Amino acid sequence: MIFLPRALPCFLFAILLVCTLACEVERRRSDAELRLNPQQASGRHIYDQYCDRCHEPYSSRKRKGPSLQGVFKREYFSVSGMPVNDQRARDLILFGRDKMPAYSQELTQQQIDDLLAYLHTL
């Protein structure tokens, strides 16, 4: 008869859980793998700092805000119903709306241009 330490089943369960969760997480692709130009790569960095906490970039899974995957492939923004174009997106970034904060005091025009260039790649 084999005697196992009491903690071993819990340890094995934890290992199994971590492996299961890790398999569901996709590795983040590099800027080069995504074929981003320098402006788009800069926009991705801005996205990571300001947008990613609320908006999922590469899946339809929602966080606090709607996913931005394919945002410029849509006819209308999902929450506001406004037509999707650069000027409307710029206005949303600058002035916010509903739960989305305004970033007019935090982002420069160049940063917003870079962010929009990146959003077009999603």
N, C-alpha and C positions, 0 to 999 in steps of 0.2 A: 504494500500500500504506500502511495506517495503522499507526503504531507507538504502542502503549499502554504507559504506565509499568508496570513489573512489579507494583507494589503495587495497581494499579487493580482487577484481578480479585479480590484479597483484600478490598479495600474494598467492592466491589459485593456480594460474598458476605456480608460483615458487615451491610451495609444490609438485604439480603434477610432475613437471620436475625433481625435486630431487628424488622423489620416483621412477620414471621411470628409471633414471640413476642408482640408487642404486640397482634396481632389475637386471640390466644387469651386475653388477660387482659381480664376484664370490668371496666369502670369501677365503682368503689365508689359505691354510691348513698348519698345524704345521708339524714339522719334524717327530714327532711321528705318526701323521696321514698318512704321506707319507712313514712311516717305513724306515726312513733313519738311517744308522749306523753313528757312530761319524765322520768318514772320509767324508761321503756324506753330513752330516749336515754342516761340516766345509766348504765343497765345495759350498754348497748352500749359505752360508754367503758370500763367495768370489764372487760367481755369482751375488748376490744382489749388491755388491759394484762395480764390474767392468763390468759386462755383461748385466745386466737387462735394463740399459738405452737404449741399442740398439737392444737387442734380447729378444723376447717373449719366456718364458720357457714352458708354458703349453697350448699354442694355436697356431694355424697356422697363426694368425694375424701377419703381419709384422710391425716392427718399422723401424728404419734406416737400420738394418741388417735383415737377414732372421730369421725366427723362429727357435729355437733350439729344439722344441718338436720332439722327436723321432730321433734326429740327428744320434745316433749310430745304428738305425734300418735301415738307408738308406745305399745304396751302394756307393753313391757319394755325396760330399758336393754340395749344390745347386748352389752356386755362382762360385766356382773354377772348379768344375767337378772332383776334385781329389778324390781318394778313401777315404772312411771314415775309419779311424783307430786311435788309440791313438797317434801314432807318428805324423801323419799329423795334428791332432787337436792340439797337443803340439806345433808343429812348427807354426801353425796359431796364437796361443796364444802368443808365445815368440816373433815372428818376424812380426806379422801382415800381412796384404795383402790388396791392394786397399784402401778402406775406413776404414778398421779395424786397429786400432793402435796396436803397439807392447807393450807387457807387460813384456819383459825380465828384465827391470830395476826395476819393481814394485813387481813382484811375485817371491817367492822362488820356488824351485823344489817341496817342500812338498805342497805348496799351489796349484801348478799346478796339482799335483797328486790328491789332494782333489777335485779340480774343475772337473777334468776328471771323477773321481768316481761319482760325482753328475750328470754330463752330461749323464752318462750311465743310470741314473734313469728316464730321461725325456722321 
